[in-house]
Amino acid sequence: MPYDTNADLPPSVRDNLPDAAQTIYRKAFNSAWEQYEDPADRRGDASREETAHRVAWSAVKGSYEKRDGHWRKKD
């Protein structure tokens, strides 16, 4: 279920993150999707998709933060 383009991302991502943050999300998700194929590599009983989404949000939060209700690049 990797995402080919930012337009393929879930609405919750597309409608909230700036374009550059969407790209970070997409690339991190796709990488995690491959990395966590084996259930033994995931925490607890998390699904592959859930794990990939968590990794993607973590990657976004490394460079962006939510301020005043909007995601903005960290200073």
CHARMM-style PDB file with segment names, atoms N, HN, CA, C and O in Angstrom:
ATOM      1  N   MET     1       0.799  -1.188   0.000  1.00  0.00      PROA
ATOM      2  CA  MET     1       0.000   0.000   0.000  1.00  0.00      PROA
ATOM      3  C   MET     1       0.849   1.263   0.000  1.00  0.00      PROA
ATOM      4  O   MET     1       0.366   2.306   0.440  1.00  0.00      PROA
ATOM      5  N   PRO     2       2.062   1.220  -0.461  1.00  0.00      PROA
ATOM      6  CA  PRO     2       2.860   2.442  -0.547  1.00  0.00      PROA
ATOM      7  C   PRO     2       2.155   3.491  -1.409  1.00  0.00      PROA
ATOM      8  O   PRO     2       1.315   3.166  -2.248  1.00  0.00      PROA
ATOM      9  N   TYR     3       2.509   4.729  -1.186  1.00  0.00      PROA
ATOM     10  HN  TYR     3       3.191   4.993  -0.504  1.00  0.00      PROA
ATOM     11  CA  TYR     3       1.893   5.847  -1.903  1.00  0.00      PROA
ATOM     12  C   TYR     3       2.831   6.326  -3.004  1.00  0.00      PROA
ATOM     13  O   TYR     3       3.995   6.631  -2.745  1.00  0.00      PROA
ATOM     14  N   ASP     4       2.323   6.392  -4.234  1.00  0.00      PROA
ATOM     15  HN  ASP     4       1.378   6.145  -4.445  1.00  0.00      PROA
ATOM     16  CA  ASP     4       3.137   6.825  -5.374  1.00  0.00      PROA
ATOM     17  C   ASP     4       3.327   8.335  -5.406  1.00  0.00      PROA
ATOM     18  O   ASP     4       4.406   8.825  -5.739  1.00  0.00      PROA
ATOM     19  N   THR     5       2.280   9.067  -5.060  1.00  0.00      PROA
ATOM     20  HN  THR     5       1.403   8.669  -4.789  1.00  0.00      PROA
ATOM     21  CA  THR     5       2.333  10.529  -5.093  1.00  0.00      PROA
ATOM     22  C   THR     5       1.665  11.083  -3.837  1.00  0.00      PROA
ATOM     23  O   THR     5       0.965  10.362  -3.125  1.00  0.00      PROA
ATOM     24  N   ASN     6       1.885  12.356  -3.575  1.00  0.00      PROA
ATOM     25  HN  ASN     6       2.453  12.942  -4.153  1.00  0.00      PROA
ATOM     26  CA  ASN     6       1.230  12.994  -2.427  1.00  0.00      PROA
ATOM     27  C   ASN     6      -0.289  12.992  -2.587  1.00  0.00      PROA
ATOM     28  O   ASN     6      -1.014  12.949  -1.593  1.00  0.00      PROA
ATOM     29  N   ALA     7      -0.772  13.038  -3.815  1.00  0.00      PROA
ATOM     30  HN  ALA     7      -0.183  13.073  -4.623  1.00  0.00      PROA
ATOM     31  CA  ALA     7      -2.213  13.017  -4.067  1.00  0.00      PROA
ATOM     32  C   ALA     7      -2.851  11.708  -3.609  1.00  0.00      PROA
ATOM     33  O   ALA     7      -4.060  11.647  -3.387  1.00  0.00      PROA
ATOM     34  N   ASP     8      -2.041  10.668  -3.471  1.00  0.00      PROA
ATOM     35  HN  ASP     8      -1.059  10.718  -3.652  1.00  0.00      PROA
ATOM     36  CA  ASP     8      -2.542   9.359  -3.033  1.00  0.00      PROA
ATOM     37  C   ASP     8      -2.650   9.240  -1.514  1.00  0.00      PROA
ATOM     38  O   ASP     8      -3.255   8.294  -1.008  1.00  0.00      PROA
ATOM     39  N   LEU     9      -2.072  10.188  -0.788  1.00  0.00      PROA
ATOM     40  HN  LEU     9      -1.581  10.957  -1.198  1.00  0.00      PROA
ATOM     41  CA  LEU     9      -2.080  10.133   0.680  1.00  0.00      PROA
ATOM     42  C   LEU     9      -3.497  10.245   1.221  1.00  0.00      PROA
ATOM     43  O   LEU     9      -4.376  10.774   0.540  1.00  0.00      PROA
ATOM     44  N   PRO    10      -3.734   9.758   2.430  1.00  0.00      PROA
ATOM     45  CA  PRO    10      -5.064   9.879   3.036  1.00  0.00      PROA
ATOM     46  C   PRO    10      -5.452  11.354   3.195  1.00  0.00      PROA
ATOM     47  O   PRO    10      -4.584  12.206   3.382  1.00  0.00      PROA
ATOM     48  N   PRO    11      -6.743  11.653   3.120  1.00  0.00      PROA
ATOM     49  CA  PRO    11      -7.193  13.041   3.275  1.00  0.00      PROA
ATOM     50  C   PRO    11      -6.709  13.699   4.569  1.00  0.00      PROA
ATOM     51  O   PRO    11      -6.435  14.899   4.588  1.00  0.00      PROA
ATOM     52  N   SER    12      -6.603  12.928   5.637  1.00  0.00      PROA
ATOM     53  HN  SER    12      -6.825  11.953   5.621  1.00  0.00      PROA
ATOM     54  CA  SER    12      -6.151  13.499   6.910  1.00  0.00      PROA
ATOM     55  C   SER    12      -4.724  14.040   6.819  1.00  0.00      PROA
ATOM     56  O   SER    12      -4.344  14.928   7.582  1.00  0.00      PROA
ATOM     57  N   VAL    13      -3.954  13.518   5.908  1.00  0.00      PROA
ATOM     58  HN  VAL    13      -4.263  12.796   5.288  1.00  0.00      PROA
ATOM     59  CA  VAL    13      -2.592  14.006   5.688  1.00  0.00      PROA
ATOM     60  C   VAL    13      -2.618  15.133   4.653  1.00  0.00      PROA
ATOM     61  O   VAL    13      -2.078  16.213   4.894  1.00  0.00      PROA
ATOM     62  N   ARG    14      -3.240  14.882   3.514  1.00  0.00      PROA
ATOM     63  HN  ARG    14      -3.679  14.005   3.319  1.00  0.00      PROA
ATOM     64  CA  ARG    14      -3.296  15.870   2.426  1.00  0.00      PROA
ATOM     65  C   ARG    14      -3.919  17.187   2.865  1.00  0.00      PROA
ATOM     66  O   ARG    14      -3.447  18.261   2.491  1.00  0.00      PROA
ATOM     67  N   ASP    15      -4.969  17.101   3.649  1.00  0.00      PROA
ATOM     68  HN  ASP    15      -5.353  16.229   3.952  1.00  0.00      PROA
ATOM     69  CA  ASP    15      -5.723  18.301   4.022  1.00  0.00      PROA
ATOM     70  C   ASP    15      -5.093  19.088   5.166  1.00  0.00      PROA
ATOM     71  O   ASP    15      -5.547  20.190   5.475  1.00  0.00      PROA
ATOM     72  N   ASN    16      -4.066  18.547   5.794  1.00  0.00      PROA
ATOM     73  HN  ASN    16      -3.697  17.652   5.543  1.00  0.00      PROA
ATOM     74  CA  ASN    16      -3.492  19.211   6.960  1.00  0.00      PROA
ATOM     75  C   ASN    16      -2.031  19.608   6.810  1.00  0.00      PROA
ATOM     76  O   ASN    16      -1.603  20.607   7.390  1.00  0.00      PROA
ATOM     77  N   LEU    17      -1.263  18.851   6.050  1.00  0.00      PROA
ATOM     78  HN  LEU    17      -1.610  18.040   5.579  1.00  0.00      PROA
ATOM     79  CA  LEU    17       0.173  19.118   5.960  1.00  0.00      PROA
ATOM     80  C   LEU    17       0.516  19.926   4.712  1.00  0.00      PROA
ATOM     81  O   LEU    17      -0.097  19.741   3.660  1.00  0.00      PROA
ATOM     82  N   PRO    18       1.504  20.828   4.829  1.00  0.00      PROA
ATOM     83  CA  PRO    18       2.013  21.512   3.633  1.00  0.00      PROA
ATOM     84  C   PRO    18       2.627  20.490   2.674  1.00  0.00      PROA
ATOM     85  O   PRO    18       2.934  19.368   3.078  1.00  0.00      PROA
ATOM     86  N   ASP    19       2.804  20.868   1.425  1.00  0.00      PROA
ATOM     87  HN  ASP    19       2.555  21.780   1.097  1.00  0.00      PROA
ATOM     88  CA  ASP    19       3.310  19.946   0.404  1.00  0.00      PROA
ATOM     89  C   ASP    19       4.632  19.289   0.792  1.00  0.00      PROA
ATOM     90  O   ASP    19       4.792  18.077   0.644  1.00  0.00      PROA
ATOM     91  N   ALA    20       5.569  20.077   1.283  1.00  0.00      PROA
ATOM     92  HN  ALA    20       5.439  21.061   1.404  1.00  0.00      PROA
ATOM     93  CA  ALA    20       6.883  19.519   1.637  1.00  0.00      PROA
ATOM     94  C   ALA    20       6.756  18.493   2.763  1.00  0.00      PROA
ATOM     95  O   ALA    20       7.450  17.476   2.760  1.00  0.00      PROA
ATOM     96  N   ALA    21       5.879  18.754   3.714  1.00  0.00      PROA
ATOM     97  HN  ALA    21       5.315  19.580   3.716  1.00  0.00      PROA
ATOM     98  CA  ALA    21       5.659  17.809   4.813  1.00  0.00      PROA
ATOM     99  C   ALA    21       4.958  16.545   4.309  1.00  0.00      PROA
ATOM    100  O   ALA    21       5.205  15.449   4.812  1.00  0.00      PROA
ATOM    101  N   GLN    22       4.093  16.705   3.325  1.00  0.00      PROA
ATOM    102  HN  GLN    22       3.893  17.596   2.916  1.00  0.00      PROA
ATOM    103  CA  GLN    22       3.441  15.537   2.729  1.00  0.00      PROA
ATOM    104  C   GLN    22       4.478  14.628   2.073  1.00  0.00      PROA
ATOM    105  O   GLN    22       4.377  13.403   2.150  1.00  0.00      PROA
ATOM    106  N   THR    23       5.463  15.230   1.434  1.00  0.00      PROA
ATOM    107  HN  THR    23       5.545  16.225   1.372  1.00  0.00      PROA
ATOM    108  CA  THR    23       6.513  14.450   0.790  1.00  0.00      PROA
ATOM    109  C   THR    23       7.323  13.689   1.836  1.00  0.00      PROA
ATOM    110  O   THR    23       7.648  12.518   1.641  1.00  0.00      PROA
ATOM    111  N   ILE    24       7.647  14.348   2.939  1.00  0.00      PROA
ATOM    112  HN  ILE    24       7.383  15.299   3.098  1.00  0.00      PROA
ATOM    113  CA  ILE    24       8.353  13.670   4.041  1.00  0.00      PROA
ATOM    114  C   ILE    24       7.516  12.492   4.524  1.00  0.00      PROA
ATOM    115  O   ILE    24       8.030  11.389   4.705  1.00  0.00      PROA
ATOM    116  N   TYR    25       6.230  12.732   4.730  1.00  0.00      PROA
ATOM    117  HN  TYR    25       5.812  13.628   4.583  1.00  0.00      PROA
ATOM    118  CA  TYR    25       5.322  11.690   5.215  1.00  0.00      PROA
ATOM    119  C   TYR    25       5.313  10.508   4.250  1.00  0.00      PROA
ATOM    120  O   TYR    25       5.468   9.358   4.660  1.00  0.00      PROA
ATOM    121  N   ARG    26       5.130  10.805   2.969  1.00  0.00      PROA
ATOM    122  HN  ARG    26       5.004  11.739   2.636  1.00  0.00      PROA
ATOM    123  CA  ARG    26       5.030   9.745   1.958  1.00  0.00      PROA
ATOM    124  C   ARG    26       6.307   8.907   1.894  1.00  0.00      PROA
ATOM    125  O   ARG    26       6.245   7.679   1.859  1.00  0.00      PROA
ATOM    126  N   LYS    27       7.450   9.565   1.878  1.00  0.00      PROA
ATOM    127  HN  LYS    27       7.501  10.563   1.905  1.00  0.00      PROA
ATOM    128  CA  LYS    27       8.713   8.833   1.788  1.00  0.00      PROA
ATOM    129  C   LYS    27       8.963   7.995   3.043  1.00  0.00      PROA
ATOM    130  O   LYS    27       9.427   6.859   2.954  1.00  0.00      PROA
ATOM    131  N   ALA    28       8.656   8.555   4.200  1.00  0.00      PROA
ATOM    132  HN  ALA    28       8.279   9.478   4.272  1.00  0.00      PROA
ATOM    133  CA  ALA    28       8.846   7.809   5.452  1.00  0.00      PROA
ATOM    134  C   ALA    28       7.878   6.627   5.525  1.00  0.00      PROA
ATOM    135  O   ALA    28       8.260   5.534   5.944  1.00  0.00      PROA
ATOM    136  N   PHE    29       6.637   6.844   5.121  1.00  0.00      PROA
ATOM    137  HN  PHE    29       6.326   7.732   4.781  1.00  0.00      PROA
ATOM    138  CA  PHE    29       5.649   5.763   5.128  1.00  0.00      PROA
ATOM    139  C   PHE    29       6.123   4.625   4.225  1.00  0.00      PROA
ATOM    140  O   PHE    29       6.123   3.463   4.629  1.00  0.00      PROA
ATOM    141  N   ASN    30       6.525   4.969   3.000  1.00  0.00      PROA
ATOM    142  HN  ASN    30       6.525   5.914   2.672  1.00  0.00      PROA
ATOM    143  CA  ASN    30       6.935   3.940   2.040  1.00  0.00      PROA
ATOM    144  C   ASN    30       8.152   3.167   2.532  1.00  0.00      PROA
ATOM    145  O   ASN    30       8.237   1.953   2.350  1.00  0.00      PROA
ATOM    146  N   SER    31       9.087   3.865   3.150  1.00  0.00      PROA
ATOM    147  HN  SER    31       9.018   4.852   3.298  1.00  0.00      PROA
ATOM    148  CA  SER    31      10.269   3.201   3.695  1.00  0.00      PROA
ATOM    149  C   SER    31       9.889   2.256   4.836  1.00  0.00      PROA
ATOM    150  O   SER    31      10.355   1.118   4.889  1.00  0.00      PROA
ATOM    151  N   ALA    32       9.048   2.730   5.736  1.00  0.00      PROA
ATOM    152  HN  ALA    32       8.669   3.655   5.692  1.00  0.00      PROA
ATOM    153  CA  ALA    32       8.614   1.909   6.867  1.00  0.00      PROA
ATOM    154  C   ALA    32       7.772   0.725   6.388  1.00  0.00      PROA
ATOM    155  O   ALA    32       7.833  -0.359   6.968  1.00  0.00      PROA
ATOM    156  N   TRP    33       6.992   0.935   5.338  1.00  0.00      PROA
ATOM    157  HN  TRP    33       6.942   1.816   4.867  1.00  0.00      PROA
ATOM    158  CA  TRP    33       6.179  -0.149   4.787  1.00  0.00      PROA
ATOM    159  C   TRP    33       7.078  -1.325   4.386  1.00  0.00      PROA
ATOM    160  O   TRP    33       6.743  -2.486   4.620  1.00  0.00      PROA
ATOM    161  N   GLU    34       8.205  -1.004   3.787  1.00  0.00      PROA
ATOM    162  HN  GLU    34       8.477  -0.060   3.597  1.00  0.00      PROA
ATOM    163  CA  GLU    34       9.152  -2.048   3.394  1.00  0.00      PROA
ATOM    164  C   GLU    34       9.890  -2.610   4.608  1.00  0.00      PROA
ATOM    165  O   GLU    34      10.050  -3.823   4.741  1.00  0.00      PROA
ATOM    166  N   GLN    35      10.332  -1.725   5.481  1.00  0.00      PROA
ATOM    167  HN  GLN    35      10.202  -0.740   5.373  1.00  0.00      PROA
ATOM    168  CA  GLN    35      11.146  -2.135   6.628  1.00  0.00      PROA
ATOM    169  C   GLN    35      10.394  -3.031   7.600  1.00  0.00      PROA
ATOM    170  O   GLN    35      10.983  -3.949   8.171  1.00  0.00      PROA
ATOM    171  N   TYR    36       9.109  -2.784   7.798  1.00  0.00      PROA
ATOM    172  HN  TYR    36       8.630  -2.038   7.335  1.00  0.00      PROA
ATOM    173  CA  TYR    36       8.342  -3.516   8.812  1.00  0.00      PROA
ATOM    174  C   TYR    36       7.399  -4.553   8.210  1.00  0.00      PROA
ATOM    175  O   TYR    36       6.308  -4.788   8.730  1.00  0.00      PROA
ATOM    176  N   GLU    37       7.824  -5.165   7.122  1.00  0.00      PROA
ATOM    177  HN  GLU    37       8.710  -4.975   6.699  1.00  0.00      PROA
ATOM    178  CA  GLU    37       7.008  -6.210   6.500  1.00  0.00      PROA
ATOM    179  C   GLU    37       6.826  -7.398   7.444  1.00  0.00      PROA
ATOM    180  O   GLU    37       5.740  -7.973   7.522  1.00  0.00      PROA
ATOM    181  N   ASP    38       7.879  -7.757   8.152  1.00  0.00      PROA
ATOM    182  HN  ASP    38       8.760  -7.289   8.089  1.00  0.00      PROA
ATOM    183  CA  ASP    38       7.846  -8.893   9.075  1.00  0.00      PROA
ATOM    184  C   ASP    38       7.196  -8.464  10.396  1.00  0.00      PROA
ATOM    185  O   ASP    38       7.682  -7.537  11.044  1.00  0.00      PROA
ATOM    186  N   PRO    39       6.113  -9.118  10.801  1.00  0.00      PROA
ATOM    187  CA  PRO    39       5.448  -8.758  12.062  1.00  0.00      PROA
ATOM    188  C   PRO    39       6.369  -8.798  13.273  1.00  0.00      PROA
ATOM    189  O   PRO    39       6.129  -8.085  14.247  1.00  0.00      PROA
ATOM    190  N   ALA    40       7.399  -9.601  13.235  1.00  0.00      PROA
ATOM    191  HN  ALA    40       7.594 -10.180  12.443  1.00  0.00      PROA
ATOM    192  CA  ALA    40       8.329  -9.694  14.368  1.00  0.00      PROA
ATOM    193  C   ALA    40       9.115  -8.398  14.557  1.00  0.00      PROA
ATOM    194  O   ALA    40       9.663  -8.152  15.632  1.00  0.00      PROA
ATOM    195  N   ASP    41       9.168  -7.576  13.520  1.00  0.00      PROA
ATOM    196  HN  ASP    41       8.723  -7.776  12.648  1.00  0.00      PROA
ATOM    197  CA  ASP    41       9.904  -6.315  13.593  1.00  0.00      PROA
ATOM    198  C   ASP    41       9.052  -5.168  14.143  1.00  0.00      PROA
ATOM    199  O   ASP    41       9.562  -4.074  14.383  1.00  0.00      PROA
ATOM    200  N   ARG    42       7.763  -5.416  14.342  1.00  0.00      PROA
ATOM    201  HN  ARG    42       7.348  -6.305  14.147  1.00  0.00      PROA
ATOM    202  CA  ARG    42       6.842  -4.374  14.828  1.00  0.00      PROA
ATOM    203  C   ARG    42       6.620  -4.504  16.315  1.00  0.00      PROA
ATOM    204  O   ARG    42       6.848  -5.565  16.897  1.00  0.00      PROA
ATOM    205  N   ARG    43       6.178  -3.434  16.925  1.00  0.00      PROA
ATOM    206  HN  ARG    43       5.993  -2.572  16.453  1.00  0.00      PROA
ATOM    207  CA  ARG    43       5.877  -3.451  18.365  1.00  0.00      PROA
ATOM    208  C   ARG    43       4.491  -4.030  18.610  1.00  0.00      PROA
ATOM    209  O   ARG    43       3.532  -3.701  17.912  1.00  0.00      PROA
ATOM    210  N   GLY    44       4.405  -4.879  19.591  1.00  0.00      PROA
ATOM    211  HN  GLY    44       5.184  -5.146  20.158  1.00  0.00      PROA
ATOM    212  CA  GLY    44       3.113  -5.446  19.979  1.00  0.00      PROA
ATOM    213  C   GLY    44       2.412  -6.101  18.809  1.00  0.00      PROA
ATOM    214  O   GLY    44       3.021  -6.828  18.023  1.00  0.00      PROA
ATOM    215  N   ASP    45       1.122  -5.831  18.708  1.00  0.00      PROA
ATOM    216  HN  ASP    45       0.628  -5.241  19.346  1.00  0.00      PROA
ATOM    217  CA  ASP    45       0.334  -6.420  17.624  1.00  0.00      PROA
ATOM    218  C   ASP    45      -0.022  -5.380  16.563  1.00  0.00      PROA
ATOM    219  O   ASP    45      -1.023  -5.529  15.861  1.00  0.00      PROA
ATOM    220  N   ALA    46       0.786  -4.332  16.442  1.00  0.00      PROA
ATOM    221  HN  ALA    46       1.599  -4.211  17.012  1.00  0.00      PROA
ATOM    222  CA  ALA    46       0.531  -3.278  15.465  1.00  0.00      PROA
ATOM    223  C   ALA    46       0.600  -3.844  14.048  1.00  0.00      PROA
ATOM    224  O   ALA    46       1.452  -4.676  13.737  1.00  0.00      PROA
ATOM    225  N   SER    47      -0.305  -3.382  13.205  1.00  0.00      PROA
ATOM    226  HN  SER    47      -0.998  -2.706  13.457  1.00  0.00      PROA
ATOM    227  CA  SER    47      -0.300  -3.812  11.810  1.00  0.00      PROA
ATOM    228  C   SER    47       0.824  -3.109  11.060  1.00  0.00      PROA
ATOM    229  O   SER    47       1.393  -2.124  11.531  1.00  0.00      PROA
ATOM    230  N   ARG    48       1.120  -3.629   9.912  1.00  0.00      PROA
ATOM    231  HN  ARG    48       0.658  -4.429   9.530  1.00  0.00      PROA
ATOM    232  CA  ARG    48       2.154  -3.025   9.069  1.00  0.00      PROA
ATOM    233  C   ARG    48       1.762  -1.584   8.714  1.00  0.00      PROA
ATOM    234  O   ARG    48       2.595  -0.679   8.760  1.00  0.00      PROA
ATOM    235  N   GLU    49       0.498  -1.385   8.365  1.00  0.00      PROA
ATOM    236  HN  GLU    49      -0.178  -2.120   8.328  1.00  0.00      PROA
ATOM    237  CA  GLU    49       0.017  -0.050   7.996  1.00  0.00      PROA
ATOM    238  C   GLU    49       0.088   0.914   9.178  1.00  0.00      PROA
ATOM    239  O   GLU    49       0.545   2.048   9.035  1.00  0.00      PROA
ATOM    240  N   GLU    50      -0.361   0.462  10.338  1.00  0.00      PROA
ATOM    241  HN  GLU    50      -0.732  -0.460  10.455  1.00  0.00      PROA
ATOM    242  CA  GLU    50      -0.325   1.305  11.536  1.00  0.00      PROA
ATOM    243  C   GLU    50       1.109   1.715  11.868  1.00  0.00      PROA
ATOM    244  O   GLU    50       1.371   2.872  12.197  1.00  0.00      PROA
ATOM    245  N   THR    51       2.014   0.778  11.782  1.00  0.00      PROA
ATOM    246  HN  THR    51       1.801  -0.162  11.515  1.00  0.00      PROA
ATOM    247  CA  THR    51       3.419   1.060  12.067  1.00  0.00      PROA
ATOM    248  C   THR    51       3.970   2.077  11.075  1.00  0.00      PROA
ATOM    249  O   THR    51       4.664   3.014  11.469  1.00  0.00      PROA
ATOM    250  N   ALA    52       3.671   1.903   9.805  1.00  0.00      PROA
ATOM    251  HN  ALA    52       3.107   1.142   9.485  1.00  0.00      PROA
ATOM    252  CA  ALA    52       4.166   2.824   8.778  1.00  0.00      PROA
ATOM    253  C   ALA    52       3.616   4.232   8.994  1.00  0.00      PROA
ATOM    254  O   ALA    52       4.344   5.209   8.814  1.00  0.00      PROA
ATOM    255  N   HSD    53       2.350   4.353   9.374  1.00  0.00      PROA
ATOM    256  HN  HSD    53       1.759   3.560   9.520  1.00  0.00      PROA
ATOM    257  CA  HSD    53       1.767   5.673   9.644  1.00  0.00      PROA
ATOM    258  C   HSD    53       2.436   6.320  10.859  1.00  0.00      PROA
ATOM    259  O   HSD    53       2.695   7.524  10.854  1.00  0.00      PROA
ATOM    260  N   ARG    54       2.711   5.544  11.878  1.00  0.00      PROA
ATOM    261  HN  ARG    54       2.501   4.567  11.882  1.00  0.00      PROA
ATOM    262  CA  ARG    54       3.385   6.094  13.070  1.00  0.00      PROA
ATOM    263  C   ARG    54       4.778   6.613  12.723  1.00  0.00      PROA
ATOM    264  O   ARG    54       5.176   7.692  13.162  1.00  0.00      PROA
ATOM    265  N   VAL    55       5.502   5.845  11.941  1.00  0.00      PROA
ATOM    266  HN  VAL    55       5.179   4.968  11.584  1.00  0.00      PROA
ATOM    267  CA  VAL    55       6.839   6.261  11.517  1.00  0.00      PROA
ATOM    268  C   VAL    55       6.747   7.538  10.676  1.00  0.00      PROA
ATOM    269  O   VAL    55       7.552   8.455  10.842  1.00  0.00      PROA
ATOM    270  N   ALA    56       5.777   7.592   9.788  1.00  0.00      PROA
ATOM    271  HN  ALA    56       5.124   6.847   9.653  1.00  0.00      PROA
ATOM    272  CA  ALA    56       5.619   8.762   8.914  1.00  0.00      PROA
ATOM    273  C   ALA    56       5.313  10.020   9.727  1.00  0.00      PROA
ATOM    274  O   ALA    56       5.905  11.070   9.481  1.00  0.00      PROA
ATOM    275  N   TRP    57       4.400   9.927  10.687  1.00  0.00      PROA
ATOM    276  HN  TRP    57       3.918   9.074  10.887  1.00  0.00      PROA
ATOM    277  CA  TRP    57       4.092  11.092  11.520  1.00  0.00      PROA
ATOM    278  C   TRP    57       5.303  11.517  12.333  1.00  0.00      PROA
ATOM    279  O   TRP    57       5.541  12.711  12.519  1.00  0.00      PROA
ATOM    280  N   SER    58       6.055  10.565  12.811  1.00  0.00      PROA
ATOM    281  HN  SER    58       5.861   9.596  12.660  1.00  0.00      PROA
ATOM    282  CA  SER    58       7.267  10.882  13.566  1.00  0.00      PROA
ATOM    283  C   SER    58       8.262  11.635  12.688  1.00  0.00      PROA
ATOM    284  O   SER    58       8.895  12.589  13.141  1.00  0.00      PROA
ATOM    285  N   ALA    59       8.399  11.217  11.451  1.00  0.00      PROA
ATOM    286  HN  ALA    59       7.885  10.442  11.082  1.00  0.00      PROA
ATOM    287  CA  ALA    59       9.311  11.886  10.523  1.00  0.00      PROA
ATOM    288  C   ALA    59       8.867  13.327  10.271  1.00  0.00      PROA
ATOM    289  O   ALA    59       9.696  14.235  10.226  1.00  0.00      PROA
ATOM    290  N   VAL    60       7.578  13.532  10.110  1.00  0.00      PROA
ATOM    291  HN  VAL    60       6.904  12.794  10.147  1.00  0.00      PROA
ATOM    292  CA  VAL    60       7.057  14.891   9.894  1.00  0.00      PROA
ATOM    293  C   VAL    60       7.345  15.754  11.115  1.00  0.00      PROA
ATOM    294  O   VAL    60       7.774  16.900  10.985  1.00  0.00      PROA
ATOM    295  N   LYS    61       7.110  15.201  12.298  1.00  0.00      PROA
ATOM    296  HN  LYS    61       6.761  14.269  12.403  1.00  0.00      PROA
ATOM    297  CA  LYS    61       7.291  15.975  13.530  1.00  0.00      PROA
ATOM    298  C   LYS    61       8.750  16.336  13.786  1.00  0.00      PROA
ATOM    299  O   LYS    61       9.035  17.182  14.633  1.00  0.00      PROA
ATOM    300  N   GLY    62       9.672  15.710  13.069  1.00  0.00      PROA
ATOM    301  HN  GLY    62       9.440  15.023  12.381  1.00  0.00      PROA
ATOM    302  CA  GLY    62      11.068  16.071  13.184  1.00  0.00      PROA
ATOM    303  C   GLY    62      11.368  17.429  12.564  1.00  0.00      PROA
ATOM    304  O   GLY    62      12.302  18.114  12.984  1.00  0.00      PROA
ATOM    305  N   SER    63      10.584  17.819  11.570  1.00  0.00      PROA
ATOM    306  HN  SER    63       9.826  17.264  11.229  1.00  0.00      PROA
ATOM    307  CA  SER    63      10.821  19.077  10.856  1.00  0.00      PROA
ATOM    308  C   SER    63       9.668  20.066  10.947  1.00  0.00      PROA
ATOM    309  O   SER    63       9.840  21.251  10.663  1.00  0.00      PROA
ATOM    310  N   TYR    64       8.499  19.585  11.340  1.00  0.00      PROA
ATOM    311  HN  TYR    64       8.359  18.622  11.571  1.00  0.00      PROA
ATOM    312  CA  TYR    64       7.311  20.437  11.394  1.00  0.00      PROA
ATOM    313  C   TYR    64       6.664  20.353  12.766  1.00  0.00      PROA
ATOM    314  O   TYR    64       6.816  19.370  13.490  1.00  0.00      PROA
ATOM    315  N   GLU    65       5.939  21.410  13.100  1.00  0.00      PROA
ATOM    316  HN  GLU    65       5.815  22.208  12.512  1.00  0.00      PROA
ATOM    317  CA  GLU    65       5.181  21.421  14.345  1.00  0.00      PROA
ATOM    318  C   GLU    65       3.842  22.085  14.083  1.00  0.00      PROA
ATOM    319  O   GLU    65       3.701  22.902  13.172  1.00  0.00      PROA
ATOM    320  N   LYS    66       2.869  21.722  14.892  1.00  0.00      PROA
ATOM    321  HN  LYS    66       2.984  21.059  15.632  1.00  0.00      PROA
ATOM    322  CA  LYS    66       1.545  22.301  14.754  1.00  0.00      PROA
ATOM    323  C   LYS    66       1.460  23.523  15.656  1.00  0.00      PROA
ATOM    324  O   LYS    66       1.557  23.419  16.879  1.00  0.00      PROA
ATOM    325  N   ARG    67       1.276  24.691  15.028  1.00  0.00      PROA
ATOM    326  HN  ARG    67       1.198  24.775  14.035  1.00  0.00      PROA
ATOM    327  CA  ARG    67       1.145  25.941  15.774  1.00  0.00      PROA
ATOM    328  C   ARG    67      -0.104  26.659  15.303  1.00  0.00      PROA
ATOM    329  O   ARG    67      -0.350  26.782  14.103  1.00  0.00      PROA
ATOM    330  N   ASP    68      -0.879  27.127  16.247  1.00  0.00      PROA
ATOM    331  HN  ASP    68      -0.679  27.027  17.222  1.00  0.00      PROA
ATOM    332  CA  ASP    68      -2.114  27.855  15.918  1.00  0.00      PROA
ATOM    333  C   ASP    68      -2.999  27.058  14.959  1.00  0.00      PROA
ATOM    334  O   ASP    68      -3.648  27.622  14.078  1.00  0.00      PROA
ATOM    335  N   GLY    69      -3.013  25.751  15.144  1.00  0.00      PROA
ATOM    336  HN  GLY    69      -2.486  25.292  15.859  1.00  0.00      PROA
ATOM    337  CA  GLY    69      -3.888  24.896  14.349  1.00  0.00      PROA
ATOM    338  C   GLY    69      -3.361  24.540  12.977  1.00  0.00      PROA
ATOM    339  O   GLY    69      -4.065  23.890  12.204  1.00  0.00      PROA
ATOM    340  N   HSD    70      -2.130  24.950  12.644  1.00  0.00      PROA
ATOM    341  HN  HSD    70      -1.558  25.478  13.271  1.00  0.00      PROA
ATOM    342  CA  HSD    70      -1.562  24.673  11.320  1.00  0.00      PROA
ATOM    343  C   HSD    70      -0.166  24.086  11.465  1.00  0.00      PROA
ATOM    344  O   HSD    70       0.580  24.446  12.375  1.00  0.00      PROA
ATOM    345  N   TRP    71       0.176  23.181  10.559  1.00  0.00      PROA
ATOM    346  HN  TRP    71      -0.430  22.889   9.820  1.00  0.00      PROA
ATOM    347  CA  TRP    71       1.517  22.601  10.532  1.00  0.00      PROA
ATOM    348  C   TRP    71       2.461  23.569   9.863  1.00  0.00      PROA
ATOM    349  O   TRP    71       2.219  24.014   8.741  1.00  0.00      PROA
ATOM    350  N   ARG    72       3.553  23.898  10.564  1.00  0.00      PROA
ATOM    351  HN  ARG    72       3.750  23.536  11.475  1.00  0.00      PROA
ATOM    352  CA  ARG    72       4.551  24.842  10.047  1.00  0.00      PROA
ATOM    353  C   ARG    72       5.938  24.264  10.262  1.00  0.00      PROA
ATOM    354  O   ARG    72       6.176  23.506  11.203  1.00  0.00      PROA
ATOM    355  N   LYS    73       6.852  24.638   9.368  1.00  0.00      PROA
ATOM    356  HN  LYS    73       6.659  25.253   8.603  1.00  0.00      PROA
ATOM    357  CA  LYS    73       8.241  24.205   9.478  1.00  0.00      PROA
ATOM    358  C   LYS    73       8.815  24.766  10.768  1.00  0.00      PROA
ATOM    359  O   LYS    73       8.581  25.926  11.109  1.00  0.00      PROA
ATOM    360  N   LYS    74       9.573  23.933  11.488  1.00  0.00      PROA
ATOM    361  HN  LYS    74       9.763  22.991  11.211  1.00  0.00      PROA
ATOM    362  CA  LYS    74      10.197  24.385  12.721  1.00  0.00      PROA
ATOM    363  C   LYS    74      11.251  25.440  12.408  1.00  0.00      PROA
ATOM    364  O   LYS    74      11.897  25.406  11.361  1.00  0.00      PROA
ATOM    365  N   ASP    75      11.409  26.366  13.327  1.00  0.00      PROA
ATOM    366  HN  ASP    75      10.884  26.394  14.178  1.00  0.00      PROA
ATOM    367  CA  ASP    75      12.419  27.429  13.154  1.00  0.00      PROA
ATOM    368  C   ASP    75      13.810  26.894  13.347  1.00  0.00      PROA
ATOM    369  OT1 ASP    75      14.781  27.643  13.239  1.00  0.00      PROA
TER     370      ASP     75
END
